Amino acid sequence: MAKELIFGHQNPDTDAIGTAIAYSYFQNHFGFDTEAVALGEPNDETAFALKKFGFEAPRVIKTAANEVDAVMLVDHNEPQQSVSDIDKVTVTHVVDHHRIMNFNTAAPLYFRDEPVGCTSTVLWQMFNEKGLEIPQNIAGIMLSAIISDTLLLKSPTTTDKDHEAVEALAKIAGVDYESYGLEMLKAGTNIADKSEEDLIDLDAKSFELNGHTVRIAQVNTVDLPEAMERKAAFIGAMEASSKENGYDMFVLVLTDILESNSEGIVVGSDETKSLFEKAFDKKLVDSAVELPGVVSRKKQVVPPLTEAFEG
């Protein structure tokens, strides 16, 4: 069987990298020849989780077609979030928990997408369905992915299945998920020594909304006022990135992981800014707005923006 690569989205988070590692283990057990790779370097949070459970960071690839004919995707399906030459390879499997958009293939494939808080939760169910035992280190990295995506089960994306998966995986991994989870999340909030250009690209995704390219970045912090002191510098970096990459609107969501609140910073045209205000029923003041209770890009940011742009 020919080798396939498994990877998550660009600017990978803990789910994208952790689930790729776990899914590669799963598929190789059933006779596939796969390698987990990444479309970017791990962030601080992911690096913490990898070290905790004894993993090396997957190697980073820029293209896939020069290595393989087929790939498997985790934690994404939208082509603009994938490897640059995704159109030159065959996608044989997708495991995801996001909306399905602009995705089509020439041949049938395995596609599993569930409305849960994390792709690793879907994979945890797949392990159970196959009766495949989860090794301690694989359980640990899957646990880390779920904690990351659900903000320690506090995100509105969290489901009963996520709770069940976290409890089961924590037991296998041999950790207290609450204390470990808080430690891991805090490891990802050190933003003081990073430039604004780096921060707006750490966890950013592009979305096509009714003919507009909208870039949405999210940065976690434990000190929201301190992060907002850099607003002018963030705006400058966002405007430069928009000009370079052709984004019609760039939204930065600064999220306080302890208080479960966010502040939004928005750059774009008067038209796109007005659509943002329509989406959240709030006025931007000097390109910024408070977003109380908003912590999930997938459930609380993308859907209202989609409705506003397409309405």
C-alpha positions in Angstrom: 0.0 0.0 0.0 1.4 3.4 -1.0 2.3 5.8 1.7 -0.1 8.6 2.6 0.5 11.8 4.7 -1.9 12.8 7.4 -2.1 16.5 8.5 -4.3 19.2 9.9 -4.8 22.8 8.8 -2.3 25.6 8.2 -1.1 27.3 11.4 -1.7 24.1 13.3 -3.1 24.0 16.8 -3.0 21.2 19.3 -5.9 19.4 17.7 -4.5 19.6 14.2 -1.1 18.2 15.3 -2.3 15.9 18.1 -5.1 14.2 16.1 -2.8 13.7 13.1 -0.4 11.8 15.3 -3.2 9.7 16.8 -4.9 9.1 13.5 -1.6 7.9 11.9 -1.3 5.4 14.8 -4.9 4.3 14.2 -4.6 3.9 10.4 -1.2 2.1 10.6 -2.7 -0.4 12.9 -5.2 -1.3 10.2 -2.7 -1.8 7.5 -2.2 1.7 6.1 1.3 3.3 5.6 0.9 6.8 6.9 3.0 9.6 8.4 1.7 12.4 10.5 3.1 15.7 9.3 2.2 19.4 9.9 1.6 22.5 7.9 3.5 24.7 10.3 5.6 24.6 13.5 3.8 23.8 16.8 2.8 26.7 19.0 3.8 26.9 22.6 0.8 25.1 23.9 1.2 22.2 21.4 5.0 22.0 22.1 4.1 21.7 25.8 1.7 18.8 25.2 4.1 17.0 22.8 6.9 17.2 25.4 4.6 16.1 28.2 3.8 12.9 26.4 7.1 12.2 24.7 6.5 13.1 21.1 8.8 14.9 18.7 7.1 17.6 16.6 6.0 16.2 13.2 8.1 17.4 10.3 6.7 20.4 8.5 5.7 20.2 4.8 5.0 22.9 2.3 3.7 20.6 -0.5 2.5 17.1 -0.6 2.3 16.0 -4.2 6.1 15.8 -4.4 6.0 13.0 -1.8 2.7 11.1 -2.2 -0.3 10.7 -4.4 -2.8 10.6 -1.6 -3.4 12.2 1.8 -5.7 12.1 4.8 -7.0 15.3 6.4 -7.8 15.9 10.1 -9.4 19.0 11.7 -10.2 20.7 8.4 -11.7 20.2 5.0 -11.7 23.6 3.4 -9.1 23.7 0.6 -7.8 27.2 1.5 -6.9 25.9 5.0 -5.0 22.9 3.6 -1.7 22.2 2.0 -1.0 24.5 -1.0 -1.1 21.7 -3.6 -4.2 19.9 -2.2 -5.7 19.9 -5.7 -2.8 17.8 -6.9 -3.3 14.8 -4.5 -6.2 12.5 -3.8 -7.9 12.9 -0.4 -8.9 9.5 0.8 -10.0 10.2 4.4 -11.3 13.2 6.3 -11.9 13.3 10.1 -13.2 16.7 11.2 -15.6 18.7 13.4 -16.0 21.8 11.3 -18.4 23.0 8.7 -18.0 21.5 5.2 -17.2 24.1 2.6 -15.8 24.2 -0.9 -14.9 20.5 -0.6 -15.3 18.0 -3.5 -13.5 15.0 -4.8 -13.4 13.0 -8.0 -13.8 9.7 -6.2 -15.6 8.4 -3.0 -13.7 8.7 0.2 -14.1 8.1 4.0 -15.5 11.3 5.4 -16.5 11.7 9.1 -17.5 15.0 10.5 -19.3 15.4 13.8 -20.6 18.4 15.7 -18.4 17.9 18.8 -15.8 20.1 20.4 -12.7 18.5 18.9 -11.5 16.1 16.2 -9.9 13.9 18.8 -13.3 13.3 20.3 -14.4 11.8 17.0 -11.2 9.7 16.8 -11.8 8.5 20.4 -15.1 7.1 19.3 -13.4 5.5 16.3 -10.9 3.7 18.6 -13.8 2.5 20.7 -15.9 1.3 17.7 -12.9 -0.7 16.4 -12.1 -2.0 19.9 -8.5 -0.7 19.5 -6.7 0.0 22.8 -5.3 3.5 23.1 -1.7 3.7 24.3 -0.9 6.1 27.1 1.0 8.6 25.1 -1.6 8.6 22.3 -4.3 9.1 24.9 -2.3 12.0 26.3 -2.0 13.9 23.1 -5.7 13.3 22.2 -6.6 14.6 25.7 -4.5 17.6 25.1 -6.3 18.3 21.8 -9.7 18.2 23.4 -8.7 20.4 26.3 -7.3 22.9 23.8 -10.3 23.1 21.5 -12.8 23.2 24.3 -10.8 25.4 26.6 -10.9 22.8 29.3 -14.6 21.9 28.6 -15.7 25.5 29.0 -16.3 26.4 25.3 -19.9 26.4 24.0 -18.7 23.8 21.4 -18.3 21.3 24.3 -20.6 18.3 24.2 -21.3 15.3 26.4 -19.1 13.2 24.1 -16.2 15.6 24.8 -16.7 15.2 28.6 -16.8 11.4 28.2 -13.7 11.4 26.0 -11.7 13.7 28.4 -12.5 11.5 31.4 -11.6 8.3 29.6 -8.4 9.6 28.0 -7.2 11.2 31.2 -7.5 7.9 33.0 -5.4 6.2 30.3 -2.9 9.0 30.2 -2.6 9.0 34.0 -3.2 12.7 34.6 -5.6 14.9 36.4 -7.2 16.6 33.4 -8.1 19.8 35.3 -4.7 20.6 36.7 -2.9 19.4 33.6 -5.3 21.2 31.3 -4.8 24.6 33.1 -1.1 24.1 33.0 -1.2 23.4 29.3 -3.5 26.3 28.4 -1.3 28.7 30.3 1.7 27.5 28.5 0.1 28.8 25.3 -0.6 32.3 26.6 2.9 33.7 26.7 2.6 36.5 24.2 4.9 39.1 25.6 7.9 37.9 23.7 6.2 37.5 20.4 5.7 40.1 17.7 2.3 41.2 16.5 3.1 39.7 13.1 3.8 36.3 14.7 0.8 36.5 17.0 -1.8 37.2 14.2 -0.5 34.2 12.3 -0.2 31.6 15.1 -3.8 30.5 15.0 -5.4 32.0 12.0 -7.8 30.7 9.3 -9.2 32.1 6.1 -12.8 31.8 5.2 -14.6 32.6 1.9 -17.8 34.4 2.8 -20.0 35.3 -0.1 -17.0 36.3 -2.3 -15.1 37.9 0.5 -11.9 36.5 2.0 -12.1 36.9 5.7 -9.1 36.1 7.9 -9.9 35.2 11.6 -7.1 34.9 14.1 -7.4 34.0 17.7 -4.9 34.6 20.5 -5.4 33.2 24.0 -4.2 35.2 27.0 -4.6 35.4 30.8 -4.3 39.3 30.8 -6.7 40.8 28.3 -6.0 44.5 29.2 -2.3 43.9 28.7 -2.9 42.4 25.3 -5.2 45.3 24.3 -2.4 47.7 25.0 -0.9 46.4 21.8 -4.0 47.2 19.7 -2.4 49.8 17.5 0.5 47.5 16.7 -1.9 44.6 16.0 -3.9 46.8 13.6 -0.7 47.8 11.7 0.2 44.1 11.4 -3.3 43.1 10.3 -3.5 45.9 7.7 -0.1 44.8 6.2 -1.1 41.2 6.1 -4.4 42.0 4.5 -2.7 44.1 1.8 -0.1 41.4 1.1 -2.6 38.5 1.0 -5.7 40.1 -0.4 -7.9 39.7 2.7 -11.1 41.7 2.6 -11.4 41.7 6.4 -9.1 40.6 9.2 -10.5 39.8 12.6 -8.3 39.3 15.6 -10.1 37.7 18.6 -8.1 38.1 21.9 -9.5 35.6 24.4 -9.1 35.5 28.1 -9.1 31.8 28.9 -9.7 32.3 32.6 -12.7 34.7 32.3 -14.1 33.3 29.1 -14.4 36.7 27.4 -12.9 38.2 24.3 -12.1 41.5 22.6 -12.2 41.8 18.9 -10.0 43.9 16.7 -11.2 44.4 13.1 -9.6 45.9 10.0 -11.2 46.1 6.6 -13.4 48.3 4.4 -16.4 50.3 5.6 -18.6 47.6 4.0 -17.0 44.6 5.8 -16.8 46.5 9.1 -20.5 47.2 8.9 -21.2 43.5 8.2 -19.1 42.7 11.3 -21.2 45.1 13.3 -24.4 43.5 11.9 -23.1 40.0 12.8 -22.6 40.9 16.5 -25.1 43.7 16.8 -22.3 45.9 18.3 -20.6 49.0 17.1 -16.8 49.0 16.6 -15.1 51.8 18.5 -11.6 52.6 17.1 -11.7 49.2 15.3 -12.3 47.3 18.5 -15.3 45.7 20.4 -15.9 43.8 23.5 -17.2 40.2 23.0 -18.4 39.0 26.4 -18.7 35.2 26.6 -17.2 34.6 23.1 -14.4 32.0 23.2 -15.1 29.8 20.1 -14.2 30.9 16.6 -16.0 27.9 15.1 -19.3 28.4 16.9 -19.5 32.0 18.0 -17.5 34.0 15.4 -17.8 32.2 12.0 -21.5 31.5 12.0 -22.7 35.0 12.7 -20.3 36.4 10.2 -21.4 33.9 7.6 -25.0 34.9 8.1 -24.2 38.6 7.9 -22.2 38.3 4.8 -24.6 36.0 3.0 -27.8 37.7 4.3 
